[in-house]
Amino acid sequence: MDRKMANRKLIRLSQLKNKLAAENLEEMDWVTFGVIVKKVTPQSASNGRTFSIWRLNDLRDLNQCVSLFLFGEVHKAHWKTDQGMV
């Protein structure tokens, strides 16, 4: 993990909103971690393609969640991932 995180900045999901407002994250190499705390049943978009929505949390502040939308190949590969996974 140390090797993978070298030269990267860890931003907690609960801090993401504030960091996006204060810093230009597009200019840095950063990572975040989240736990799937809720999964919405896969849905169909207006174009007929299926997608999933996950609510992620870092377990530090349970009121601060991020919604992650999975489309295309990412949806196909990961839609069965269990709630509670990191």
Phi, psi and omega in degrees: 000322178301319180294317180293329183270354182304131178065018176244151179257130176275125175239119179292146179304322181292345178258353189300315181301313180294321180294321178297325180285329187261336186229157174268092185290343179292341182262006179227160177265109183228161179223161173217161178233145178211156176253135176287108181263343177203140175237133175269141177306134180311141184237165176256132176281172181297337178272004177089354180277145181271144177216164179237157174233127175246143170257124184249149179214152179264005178067008175270318179226103186291351176272350182253097178246157176239134176269130179244122179262128180249123181237164170056226183297326179296316177299312182301321184282333191235000187297338180272000179302135185284147171300141182098349179282153178264000000 
